[in-house]
Amino acid sequence: MELLKDYILNNGKTIGSKILKVDSFLNHQIDPVLMMKMGEEFKKRFEGVEINKILTIEASGIAIGLAAAYALNVPLVFAKKKVPSTMSDFYTTKVFSFTKNQEYTICVGKDFLQPEDKVLIIDDFLAMGNAVLGLKELVEMAGAKVMGAGIAVTKGFQGGEKLLQDNGIRVESLAVVDSLENGEINFR
Amino acid sequence: MELLKDYILNNGKTIGSKILKVDSFLNHQIDPVLMMKMGEEFKKRFEGVEINKILTIEASGIAIGLAAAYALNVPLVFAKKKVPSTMSDFYTTKVFSFTKNQEYTICVGKDFLQPEDKVLIIDDFLAMGNAVLGLKELVEMAGAKVMGAGIAVTKGFQGGEKLLQDNGIRVESLAVVDSLENGEINFR
């Protein structure tokens, strides 16, 4: 998606050869117009695919998840990283974050994933792919089906895209960064 | 806002006389059409007020924050509850949560709050008011100004609204719940 690539080139910052900071428009400060346009782009990419729910993960998936949900006119569910004290019945699994080098728990209330659901997973970043695989697990615990994964920015050099494809998930990325060597952002 | 009240009456659940669960449409599963309409309503309520930025707090403020930011055509910034490892320069303060009976830290990168900013604070729930006061502190650390607070659901029996007004903040709530006695939801 050219608009997103322009934002990344104009506003993204690299730290070393692994980290791309996009916190001025994507995951700390958010440009709402860009966000809603990304939602529209996911709608186009998944045209013809039966989808009745968007699933993402707090916190930075929520904005792009809402944009996709609004474009597709389906509910958004976001997995929580802590079990709320008022929630009694939920699906849960563990996800290992390589970025933070720690394991965390994600959960979704059982009311919000039903066996008949056709779920599109949305997230802002794809690196190693573990978060999306964790979300897929929750969907499958409910007997529901993952119809694909829509990602804003995929780091093409970190293996997550292939891992998801090997697990049978169709991945649509709005921008794939293939390298960040010497502070230079190279798209696929 | 009648539409939100209808959602609360039809889909909200009470636990005891203090807790109102709206997780089927507001803060776990999200109805994107309702959300965007609430954004439009905030635009109406703050008509004529100079606002160039929305500030909210992760995670459940993000969706409604984005809706408001889109309606007002200004950027959204969400305060984080953990300091990201890639962020070096930020404003931070502590907030005590009565719901969870614990203190937590909130922070915003210094790049995203500027002295000239006119900030509208948005959140999904207003109970005791501490989260909004914490956000106000961050805004004022940057030398910027809080122009008001837009809240989806205010629990009118928990004192937060008065606390914010006593601190000079104009509060606009889309629904004010004045009591939850005997499982009955009573609006102001």
Interface residues (C-beta under 8 A of the other chain):
Chain A: I15 I19 K21 D23 S24 H28 Q29 I30 D31 P32 V33 M35 M36 E58 A59 I62 A63 L66 A67 A69 Y70 N73 V74 P75 L76 V77 F78 K80 P84 S85 T86 M87 K100 V108 G109 D111 F112
Chain B: I15 I19 K21 D23 S24 H28 Q29 I30 D31 P32 V33 M35 M36 E58 A59 I62 A63 L66 A67 A69 Y70 N73 V74 P75 L76 V77 F78 K80 P84 S85 T86 M87 K100 V108 G109 D111 F112
